[in-house]
Amino acid sequence: MAEVDRTEKITINLGLVDLGLIDLLVEEGFYSNRTDFIRAAIRRQLDSRAATVDDTVQRRALRALKRRNVTVLEDSCAEITASQVVLTRGTRVACDAAVIALGAFAPPWLRDTGLALDERGFVATGPTLQSSSHPEVFAAGDVSTRTHEPHPKSGVYAVRAGAPLALNLRRFLAGGPLEPWRPQSRALNLLACGERYAIASWGGWSAEGAWVWRWKDRIDRDFVRLHSL
Ligand SMILES: Cc1cc2nc3c(=O)[nH]c(=O)nc-3n(C[C@H](O)[C@H](O)[C@H](O)COP(=O)(O)OP(=O)(O)OC[C@H]3O[C@@H](n4cnc5c(N)ncnc54)[C@H](O)[C@@H]3O)c2cc1C
């Protein structure tokens, strides 16, 4: 990993006209000063490259699968029989045991509860984890979506919602003011690839190797130790 020089100076090649335009935007109140404009411009550039970053992680994962002789078929699965997996375009793949890994999905019974749901059927909540339609109902973790600021459905966010949820439940019962929950905007993703090898990604950065696996292993073991009785 490259060392980050904390005193690194960056030269930005701006002409007088560019500076004039920036100053105009500052005067009009869009930015508080020139630095604020430059920071916002860099951040926006990073946001616009987010898909490329995701692709980079996907390419790393596909390379890791290829190294382990795993063939990826991008077609969806239409049917699983006793001896085959049938794909939507008709291909039949011989299969002894199918392992199914799904993303999060909302329990269908939520539709009958009368609670406000998001477009995928998860409980819609506000910043205090209260249902958007029923303030006496609280929801956190995969089953809910903070509709004003959705975050990925993953264990990282589900675990961290626990403490604010407990706090707000207690305050609600005691009639006290509730605290909005502001989760982190990014999470570290560590993907184990087998054979003590893993891929890491954090915002715009990604890396892979045996050292990433050791890092993941240490985090996982510490987490389990923390919750062991
Ligand atoms: C294979 C796999 C790998 C994953 N790996 C990662 C990872 O590496 N990192 C990460 O951050 N996240 C990972 N996730 C996602 C993570 O597991 C979930 O985001 C997290 O468990 C969500 O926590 P939760 O408490 O909201 O829901 P859950 O963990 O799903 O807990 C909900 C509980 O409610 C119970 N329940 C459901 N319906 C009812 C009912 N009607 N009555 C009573 N009980 C009910 C369920 O049985 C379950 O015990 C993974 C998920 C899967 C499936």
The ligand as a MOL file (V3000), in Angstrom:
LIG
                    3D

  0  0  0     0  0            999 V3000
M  V30 BEGIN CTAB
M  V30 COUNTS 53 58 0 0 0
M  V30 BEGIN ATOM
M  V30 1 C -24.5960 -15.5320 3.5740 0
M  V30 2 C -24.5850 -14.1430 4.1400 0
M  V30 3 C -23.3730 -13.5170 4.3810 0
M  V30 4 C -23.3370 -12.2340 4.9030 0
M  V30 5 N -22.1240 -11.6400 5.1440 0
M  V30 6 C -22.0800 -10.4160 5.6550 0
M  V30 7 C -20.8390 -9.8070 5.9450 0
M  V30 8 O -19.7660 -10.3810 5.7350 0
M  V30 9 N -20.8290 -8.5480 6.4640 0
M  V30 10 C -21.9790 -7.8880 6.7170 0
M  V30 11 O -21.9160 -6.7440 7.1970 0
M  V30 12 N -23.1860 -8.4280 6.4560 0
M  V30 13 C -23.2640 -9.6870 5.9310 0
M  V30 14 N -24.4850 -10.2590 5.6800 0
M  V30 15 C -25.6970 -9.4930 5.9520 0
M  V30 16 C -26.0660 -9.5950 7.4310 0
M  V30 17 O -26.1530 -10.9460 7.8190 0
M  V30 18 C -27.3940 -8.9050 7.6540 0
M  V30 19 O -27.3330 -7.5770 7.1490 0
M  V30 20 C -27.7230 -8.8420 9.1450 0
M  V30 21 O -27.8050 -10.1430 9.6850 0
M  V30 22 C -29.0430 -8.1080 9.3830 0
M  V30 23 O -29.3150 -8.1480 10.7440 0
M  V30 24 P -30.8040 -8.0210 11.2550 0
M  V30 25 O -30.7530 -8.1700 12.7410 0
M  V30 26 O -31.4230 -6.7880 10.7050 0
M  V30 27 O -31.6100 -9.2270 10.5910 0
M  V30 28 P -31.3640 -10.7810 10.7410 0
M  V30 29 O -29.9670 -11.1030 11.1250 0
M  V30 30 O -31.9340 -11.3820 9.4790 0
M  V30 31 O -32.2730 -11.1650 11.9830 0
M  V30 32 C -33.6760 -11.1890 11.8980 0
M  V30 33 C -34.1660 -12.2500 12.8760 0
M  V30 34 O -35.5890 -12.1610 12.9750 0
M  V30 35 C -36.1130 -13.4680 12.9230 0
M  V30 36 N -37.4780 -13.3710 12.3900 0
M  V30 37 C -37.8620 -13.1420 11.1190 0
M  V30 38 N -39.2000 -13.1400 11.0360 0
M  V30 39 C -39.6700 -13.3410 12.2700 0
M  V30 40 C -40.9620 -13.4340 12.8390 0
M  V30 41 N -42.0580 -13.2870 12.0860 0
M  V30 42 N -41.0780 -13.6410 14.1480 0
M  V30 43 C -39.9790 -13.7830 14.9390 0
M  V30 44 N -38.7220 -13.7080 14.4700 0
M  V30 45 C -38.5720 -13.4800 13.1640 0
M  V30 46 C -35.1770 -14.2310 12.0190 0
M  V30 47 O -35.2690 -15.6180 12.2510 0
M  V30 48 C -33.8300 -13.6610 12.4420 0
M  V30 49 O -33.2720 -14.3660 13.5270 0
M  V30 50 C -24.5410 -11.5560 5.1670 0
M  V30 51 C -25.7720 -12.1820 4.9270 0
M  V30 52 C -25.7910 -13.4640 4.4180 0
M  V30 53 C -27.1280 -14.1310 4.1770 0
M  V30 END ATOM
M  V30 BEGIN BOND
M  V30 1 1 1 2
M  V30 2 1 2 3
M  V30 3 2 2 52
M  V30 4 2 3 4
M  V30 5 1 4 5
M  V30 6 1 4 50
M  V30 7 2 5 6
M  V30 8 1 6 7
M  V30 9 1 6 13
M  V30 10 2 7 8
M  V30 11 1 7 9
M  V30 12 1 9 10
M  V30 13 2 10 11
M  V30 14 1 10 12
M  V30 15 2 12 13
M  V30 16 1 13 14
M  V30 17 1 14 15
M  V30 18 1 14 50
M  V30 19 1 15 16
M  V30 20 1 16 17
M  V30 21 1 16 18
M  V30 22 1 18 19
M  V30 23 1 18 20
M  V30 24 1 20 21
M  V30 25 1 20 22
M  V30 26 1 22 23
M  V30 27 1 23 24
M  V30 28 2 24 25
M  V30 29 1 24 26
M  V30 30 1 24 27
M  V30 31 1 27 28
M  V30 32 2 28 29
M  V30 33 1 28 30
M  V30 34 1 28 31
M  V30 35 1 31 32
M  V30 36 1 32 33
M  V30 37 1 33 34
M  V30 38 1 33 48
M  V30 39 1 34 35
M  V30 40 1 35 36
M  V30 41 1 35 46
M  V30 42 1 36 37
M  V30 43 1 36 45
M  V30 44 2 37 38
M  V30 45 1 38 39
M  V30 46 1 39 40
M  V30 47 2 39 45
M  V30 48 1 40 41
M  V30 49 2 40 42
M  V30 50 1 42 43
M  V30 51 2 43 44
M  V30 52 1 44 45
M  V30 53 1 46 47
M  V30 54 1 46 48
M  V30 55 1 48 49
M  V30 56 2 50 51
M  V30 57 1 51 52
M  V30 58 1 52 53
M  V30 END BOND
M  V30 END CTAB
M  END
